[in-house]
Amino acid sequence: MVTFYDNYKNFPKTDCGYCGCSSCVTALRKFCLGEFDLAECVYFKAGKYRKENFSPSAVVNNWWSLKPGITYVLPCAVDPKRTALEVYLSYPENLKYGYFDMITADKIIYLYFPGLGFCPSLGIANLVQGGRDVYGYANGQVLCRLSLDKEDALWQLSRLTRWLWGAVN
């Protein structure tokens, strides 16, 4: 199965805007959803890239059936003296392109925040600070482990989501 990230690795990545999209990520995302023809891109028009090399069926987003809000607050499985908390940030019908754009986040913010790492191919951001783990997923799910208590977990979650807010679709 070809993923969105597989397509993106071979894309122009110039963000020139000549096609009418704000970035190459946006153009590719719209192509995968059937809303954009790659022939509009100047690099495809010039023959530097071939449309046949890109899969329009690449997975763009992940859906879930839960309502937004806190899913659970439990003792952490890693250390029962600590707290784990999970949150979903938006309804699926609002997530045509996913929630967080991990490719853009990786490009623009990972250098500025120590302890923040990305895996754009899987759509995951991870913040490790003070012995706590916070994971943000492209579908809008955020998970915090090893927090001191519920308030600490909420603080860690809000910090990661604020940092990733610039990468919301």
BELWO-V20468 format. One record per helix or strand. SS is the DSSP state (@ for helix, = for strand). FROM is the first residue (numbers start at 1). TO is the last residue. If there is no record, write none. Layout:
# BELWO-V20468
ss=SS from=FROM to=TO
ss=SS from=FROM to=TO
This chain:
# BELWO-V20468
ss== from=3 to=3
ss=@ from=4 to=9
ss=@ from=24 to=32
ss=@ from=38 to=40
ss=@ from=42 to=45
ss=@ from=51 to=53
ss== from=59 to=59
ss== from=69 to=75
ss== from=83 to=88
ss=@ from=92 to=94
ss== from=100 to=100
ss=@ from=102 to=108
ss=@ from=110 to=112
ss== from=116 to=119
ss== from=124 to=129
ss== from=132 to=137
ss== from=141 to=147
ss=@ from=150 to=167
ss== from=168 to=168
